[in-house]
Amino acid sequence: VKASNSLSFSLQAKMSRPVQARRLEGIDKNVWVEFVKLAATYSKVNLGQGFPDFPAPDFLTEALTRALSGGNHMLHQYTRAFGHPPLVKVLAQFFEKLLGRDLDPMTNVMVTVGAYQALFCCFQALVDEGDEVIIIEPFFDCYEPMVKMAGGTPVFVPLRPNPPKDGRLMSSADWQLDPAELASKFSERTKAIVLNSPNNPLGKVFSRGELGLIAELCVKHDVLCISDEVYEWLVYDGKQHIRIASLQGMWDRTVIIGSAGKTFSVTGWKVGWVVGPDRLLQHLRTVHQNSVYHCATIAQEAVSQGFQRELTLYGKPESYFVQLPKELQQKRDWLVQSLDAVGMKPIIPEGTYFLVADISQFKSDVPDVPNSDEPYDYRFIKWMVKNKGLAAIPLSAFYSEAHKNNYTNFIRFCFAKEEATLKAANDILQKWKQEKTS
Ligand code: PMP
């Protein structure tokens, strides 16, 4: 007995040593784990997480089928680490057109496992201990933990809402940076700024003037720009997506990030890319080859054919990059109407497939939880999913700890959904309105 006691003591003693690496401290909470589970358990209509519930385009799934069962069995094997050659070649051709400059597919393009891994490579490759990285709020939530894991310090600057005075609905364009505040965040410690235009969650498409201001500050302070452009094709009302890399002095300091998931409505394929100067991409390649090596050959092959098609149809009405935003704009307008009709004030997005709505008029619907420090938007969504069957995502999840409390009156919906799904959401909202008024 004595021997086994001392054995279990020594085993326990060994297990008391901390297992978690210090770089993970304080970044273990994640909004998606909780809200994706909640939506799966309770929701009848899920407008939460950002993915389309409509089918991917036929030309892309057909390309995948061809890749899978066509004659080339080597498509089941490893390919080039930094990107399947047909994909990097067509991406280089495509971005040459978009940026108006020559690109080398082998050094100016790298394929990643979704835009997520592209972001991870950027932070790991470019950010050092003690470096500051400016993040514009509200922001796609993984930027903050990724900066911290690299040893950097995130510095936040908010887009500030300026409600219109003429009674019209607010637009994502009414959320703007304060130029003096933005300038005050740049210092000799600033290594990079993360720009996400069109922006998730607001749908803001940064104007040429706003991008010019950011570019000027980057050049002045010798700062890099990590430009997350995964929603580049999803812009509405004739707005134009402007690539900051095309502004003066920016190519050499910018990494452009894209995603086939958003571009071709195949979020599960996890194919992403970076485009930029070799002086930056060479370091991203070091991270990539020592962590992931490459992303599924067969998916890269199919995406390369999708781009080949889009290159031929560029700017034409049959192009998916023309058709998809057209369809999504219609869906956006349906959701705007549904929300506006019940008093959940929508902020009309200029881009992306997200829409943020103001829920401040719904406070009386949600029971107060005494002594709870859970923000109103979190409580509201939990209540809405369980009682109405409609899922969304709290906006304060897209803010830093210090600023969260100023933005708890908003929630984010995804409208990349079938007409039937949006109709079902409308039915829930209309019924809710009737119950409120009766
Ligand atoms: N950046 C932004 C702004 C996003 O919204 C997302 C996906 N929600 C990603 C990056 C990640 O894209 P992927 O699915 O290609 O990894």
Residues whose N, C-alpha, C, O or C-beta is under 5 A from the ligand:
A	BS01	PMP	G50 V113 G114 A115 Y116 F140 N196 N200 D228 V230 S259 G261 T267 V271 G272
